[in-house]
Amino acid sequence: MKETLKKYIIDNYGIDRFQDVINKNYLQYQYVEDVHNVKFLLNKANVILLQNELIKIAKEFNGHGIEYIAFKGAILANRLYDNIFTRFFSDIDVFVFPKHFDNALNLLYKNGYVLRYPYVLSGAHHAALKNDKIVLELHRNILNPFTQINETFLRSNLEILNLSGKDVTTFNITGTFLHLIYHLYMDTWITYSNTYFVYTTKSLPIVNRFFARAYEIALFSEKYFNEIKWEDIVCDI
């Protein structure tokens, strides 16, 4: 084990979690000299872990006739970036159509998942689950219902994306772009930017997530400009 790697893990995860990070195989720990390479390789191992798990879940759902939509995470990493390991994400997001939600939940239980927090099943947006290494948000709704955004377009504009030779259902190009717009609205203005937050914390919200999501909207629109059905975007918004 190189000292550079050891120091990086301790600085970023803490000494108490050092062995946990090692045990979870976030990285094949060998011959790392540059701290930036350490960060990249940690994320690379994390991306591989999450993408492989998404593929496994998609295979299970496909095999049991469960209608679902995978989004964010590995989907955007593959859609947007030449090197998927440059995009950081920390969990898996899967929307399951209402009639399949209970079956999907029970299937995940059988595959080692448990509820991450008590009472999460009562939430209208999603249920957070976890296993030894993965956090998964099983969505009842793609967006928080508080936004009052009609999801009909998102739920009906789908396609199959090939991830490592396996089929995963996700939004089509126009649907993905529309979701990026809606998610920026939901995540920034509804969740993070409100006067109550400013009043209680005496500070402004961290805007990193706003910049990251805005950047990916710009990147997506540039990359898929000729494939996005712009009239559909305007009509749905």
Disulfide bonds with the S-S distance in Angstrom:
none
